[in-house]
Amino acid sequence: MSEEMEIKNKPYVITRNKVIFDYARLGCDTSEKLLRSPLFLEIVDRFIERLASKGSSLFAFLNDSLPGVKRKEMASYLVNLFRLLSGHSAQEVVSMKKDYARLIERAEYLHEFVEELYNYWRRLERFIYFEAPKRSRHAGSGIHHVQFIKVNDEFKNNVLYVYRRIGENLLGKNPRVYRQLPAGANMGMLLEQIDWNCPDELRAFSDIPFIRLSLIEPPLILYPQMNKRKGIFEEIHSLSGEMFRLDSSEWFCFPAKVGSLTAHIYFHRDFISLGLALSNLFEIADYEDIEGKQPEIILLFGLQSESLPAKTVFYEDKNSGMLLGMVAHSEEVDYFGYFKKMTLTLHNIVMLKRGCLPVHGAMVYIKLKDGGEANIVIIGDSGAGKSETLEALRVLAEEHICEMRIIFDDMGSIGLNDEGKVAGYGTETGAFVRLDDLQPGYAYEEIDRSIFMNPDKGNARLIVPITHYSEIVKGYPIDIVLYANNYDQIDAGHPIIEFFSSQDEAISLFRSGARFAKGTTDEKGIVHTYFANPFGAPQRKEIHEEVAGRYFNKMFDSGVKVGQIRTRLGIEGYEQTGPHAASKELFSIIRRLSR
């Protein structure tokens, strides 16, 4: 068997500090099988190599304690020892195999090796998957869900059991404190093959399995290579077969509900941590949304093709109306923002074609304890203070608010509901927010559901679920629309909140899209983005102008209050107090409007 074939037939892969394994093929349902697995042997070997490359004293200990054992043989030698220690005391192991006496005599050093090996394993990003048999439209999948959850727990418990038994037998005593650390997989996925209406040019993707269930062990900390997004998504007008050459065994598909649309988000395994983090952002599409149907959106993330004209491009199929996004395989796009924003760009273009107005902003429904209520939309580009102001409002007015529902946190659309009223619709069930701009303590309150990304760097982010899918597609009539101004100071001529008296005055401000860049992208200083929305609006500017004019006219005619809110988030020293003051003023206005 060639080396390439051997790699493909392995039940696991280790790439870019990630371990991805097929649980059914790996066969680790008992401690004995785990210790005999090729994955365990390779983890031990990689750890020894790491020690050797660093000149560690632990490697010197191994060299001294294993005379005559070559470097490449050390892993097998130690794995055999661990198998014995998992079921026997150190003294019993020596009586069975005296070759291990020299290692066991220095039990403290060997125990330190075991501890560091365990830490090495836990520092890897670990992903488990299990593929369910292909089923018909009416077949249930509940049994596979239960089975997958069970095998995930089995694996975690086996790792903990082996680690603890080896340590206890080596030292001859039990620890005083047991820490239930997430020692198994960080994230998992149940996969299934589903037949869908696949275009001919994308046949290479027809055999890639869909994620039907995901598991996350929060709090989860991920460290992608990049911590900000840059550039724009370029449109291309033709496709070539060269763009789609791939090994389908290296790809997975996250089928997402993006608002009312269905998106097939394909990703290469090198980006699996970002791909699975979508579970905290989008609803997973139902089986009925996939089988026999063509999605409105397809995103291919991690294409290893030199035929792509840029790292992030998209294409519109004029015949079917389907939008296709393509992102090249590169460390430069190893950032969750590329997954999120490319998907939303394609969503926005579809919404414009359907006569709806996509908006880059946040929307919330607020009901006060005294009976008043309001649906508020705050529009602004990244770092303008949309989410921060609404979160400050939640904290500030908690004693006066009996209900607060997030309809969308970053991207939504304005349309007409069944009664002909201007209404807001969301896209995501979660939020991808900057840690620095949250209220102190908020991240800790949500830690048990959250995915953290690069928490030690600038523009550190948190992905957290915030609402239910039924809420984002319901369609809430809009009462107030505000532009998030993060750069103006507050004075007599610049109140925290002001409303416009004319449609032209309002649309002029929204069109200019001014904000002070907060470092969430590669922009700096005061920048202007068409309608504060680089995701679809500038790519379809002509139709956007027409749709925006129609909805602003409708809002002014129907009594929707349109204005701006000065968050001061971009002004140094006001990162917390600016949104706090803005939320306080917004709360006062809601109370006045509700009387």
Number of C-alpha atoms within 10 A of each C-alpha: 6 7 8 8 9 9 12 13 11 14 16 20 18 16 13 13 12 19 18 21 21 17 21 14 12 16 14 21 18 16 21 15 15 20 21 17 15 14 20 18 19 14 18 21 20 15 20 22 17 14 16 17 10 10 11 12 12 17 20 13 15 21 16 13 19 18 9 9 13 11 15 11 11 17 21 16 15 18 18 13 20 21 19 21 21 22 16 18 18 25 17 14 22 19 11 12 12 13 14 18 16 15 20 21 14 12 17 13 16 20 17 13 19 19 15 14 18 18 12 15 20 16 13 17 22 21 24 24 24 24 19 18 11 14 13 10 12 8 8 10 15 9 9 18 17 10 14 25 17 11 18 22 14 16 22 17 19 21 20 18 15 21 19 18 17 23 25 19 20 23 16 13 9 12 10 5 6 8 6 8 10 16 20 22 24 23 22 25 25 21 24 21 18 18 17 15 12 15 12 9 12 12 11 16 21 16 15 20 23 25 24 22 19 22 19 19 17 16 16 20 16 18 18 18 14 16 23 20 19 13 10 15 23 15 16 14 9 9 13 10 10 12 18 20 14 16 12 14 12 13 22 25 25 27 27 27 22 27 26 16 16 23 29 23 22 23 24 21 20 22 25 18 20 22 21 22 22 22 23 23 23 23 22 23 20 13 16 10 18 20 15 14 13 18 23 19 24 24 22 22 28 23 21 18 15 12 14 19 13 16 20 20 18 22 18 19 12 9 6 11 13 17 22 23 24 24 24 22 21 15 13 16 24 22 20 23 20 20 23 17 19 24 23 24 23 26 27 27 23 21 20 21 14 11 18 23 26 30 27 25 28 27 30 21 18 21 20 20 13 12 11 15 21 21 22 26 28 28 29 30 28 23 22 29 31 29 28 27 31 25 18 22 23 18 15 16 15 14 10 14 20 14 13 18 16 23 32 29 26 26 28 31 23 24 24 18 15 9 8 9 16 21 20 30 27 30 26 31 26 23 22 22 21 21 19 17 20 19 17 11 9 12 18 11 10 17 16 13 19 22 22 25 25 18 17 10 11 14 20 18 26 25 25 23 20 19 18 16 21 12 17 24 19 16 21 25 22 23 21 21 22 25 29 31 28 29 20 18 16 14 8 6 8 12 15 23 20 16 15 15 12 12 16 12 11 19 19 11 17 22 16 14 21 23 26 23 22 20 17 19 16 11 14 12 12 13 13 17 18 17 28 27 24 19 26 23 25 17 17 14 14 10 17 22 16 13 21 23 16 14 18 20 15 16 21 16 10 12 11 17 17 23 21 22 28 27 32 29 30 23 15 10 10 16 20 21 15 25 30 24 20 24 27 16 16 19 21 12 14 20 17 10 13 14 9
